Amino acid sequence: MMITKKAISRRTVLRGLGAAVALPLLDGMVPALSAQARTAANPRARFGFLYVPHGSIMDQWTPAQEGAGFEFSTILKPLEKFREHVTVFTHLDNRGENGHSPSTAMFLSGVFPPKGTVIKLGTTVDQLIAQQIGQTTTFPSMEFATEDHSSHLGSCAGDFLCSYMSTISWASPTQPLPMEINPRVVFERMFGSDRSSPEERAARIAQNTSILDAVIESANDLKRGLGPRDRTRVTEYLENVREIERRIVQAERQREVSGVEVPLTPVGIPESWEEHVKLMFDLQALALQADLTRVISFMMARELSTLSYPQLGVADGHHPVSHNNGVPEQVAKKIAIDIYHLVLFASFLDKLKATPDGDGTLFDHSLFLYGSGMSNGNQHTHNNLPILLVGGAAGKVKGGKHLKFKDDTPLSNLMRGLLETAGAPIETFGMSDGLISL
């Protein structure tokens, strides 16, 4: 057998008219006999930040035992299968006036937002990490959401600008980053080139052709030079791309067939919120797999969300449910919503765990912060926030524990730990008064 050090570039893309499709990590991208640390297979850590609104029912979120071997609580049960990679934190706080806008604004910044017309917060931890590890990827970071404030009456809380509740990502103290809610826009951003005009994309949809049809010749040329395992991996990856595009097109057609006028909702957003979340998660998985980005943030829902969950038997909006006043029936509804969010998140983690990436999987090489910017949704409090980490960060983080801190420990201390893990240590961040090393 001939051994060669020639390898496919990690930056190889499939090109066609109006399309450029990045590839997952392949065996052919690793030169034979080369030290793995010097090749594309060297594990690269990815980071994700997921926000859920309205806090949680903390006595059903918080594990009863500290340290290793803790029993997963009612709400956290969906993550139990990832036990060895889960760390739960108790008594992490964001100090300041309680409310919906500060909850979102402070989540990744640790900075209390000013009232009035001045926009000023702080560069968020996801963007600081993107500055460190995202400069060689197509997108230093990607921001996702399922809701914006346009369709909600009274969408901005108190005397705060809407900007503070519309995103969890800030590129600078004065630059909030928009969260994209339309799967079609995300898909075209990931796989459509600058030559793909809106008219061309509309024509492709009308003709029922896939973006992959534009790169099929390039894909076939590439496959002829690959080994059997790489050919299979490329085929499966492209099938995933095609399936996601099919679901987006189906969502667009459902909108057209229904004839419902929803002018504030862009085309491409499924009528089902669950399908919307799953599409966004699948797009994130593709972006991480193709190394289009190594940093993602995702608002699964927003503060003041009026989403109802009839599939759970919850006809009330999420925000009204969070104001449960201790009524058992309403508390049970809030618990059901919180479990449901984690079930969807766990399904995303399953997908990453099944996706090869170098010497491991995408799950092994990723680390996700999941939580809310408030704890008690009934009172809008910011102390003892529901916060957890899950993933391996390319071997840099060990989970399997519940860490309980003293009261009033700043969440910013954990953000410093994340920055340290990403190779971007910082002496102070937000309200930090120490460092939680991971």
Number of C-alpha atoms within 10 A of each C-alpha: 3 3 8 10 11 11 15 17 15 19 17 15 19 20 20 20 15 18 23 21 24 22 21 27 24 23 19 19 21 23 20 15 9 11 11 15 9 10 17 22 20 15 21 19 22 27 24 22 22 19 24 22 25 32 28 27 22 18 11 15 21 24 23 12 15 16 13 14 12 15 17 20 18 16 24 19 16 19 20 15 11 17 19 16 21 23 22 24 22 24 18 23 26 29 19 16 14 15 19 25 26 26 30 28 26 28 27 25 27 28 23 22 23 15 12 10 9 11 17 18 22 23 22 26 26 28 24 19 24 26 16 15 22 20 13 15 16 16 18 20 23 24 22 25 25 20 23 22 17 11 13 12 9 10 18 19 16 13 11 19 18 15 18 26 23 25 24 32 31 24 17 15 14 13 15 22 17 17 20 20 24 22 30 23 15 20 19 19 13 21 21 21 16 12 11 15 12 10 9 13 17 12 12 14 17 10 9 11 14 17 24 22 15 18 19 15 13 16 21 12 11 16 15 10 12 16 12 10 12 18 18 13 18 19 14 12 18 20 13 15 20 16 14 21 24 16 18 23 22 15 21 19 16 16 18 12 8 8 9 9 9 10 8 9 15 14 19 23 25 24 12 10 17 16 15 23 26 17 21 26 22 20 21 26 20 25 25 21 22 23 23 24 25 28 30 25 24 26 27 22 22 26 29 23 18 18 17 18 18 10 8 11 11 18 13 16 15 23 20 18 24 27 18 20 12 12 9 10 10 18 17 16 20 25 19 17 21 22 19 17 17 18 17 17 19 17 15 19 22 15 15 24 19 12 20 17 25 21 13 15 19 29 27 26 24 27 28 23 20 19 20 24 34 31 24 21 26 19 16 20 23 28 23 27 24 26 24 18 20 26 31 23 23 20 14 15 21 15 18 18 21 23 16 18 13 10 12 14 23 25 32 28 22 21 28 26 19 26 19 18 18 21 12 17 16 13 10 14 24 23 19 19 14 16 20 16 14 14
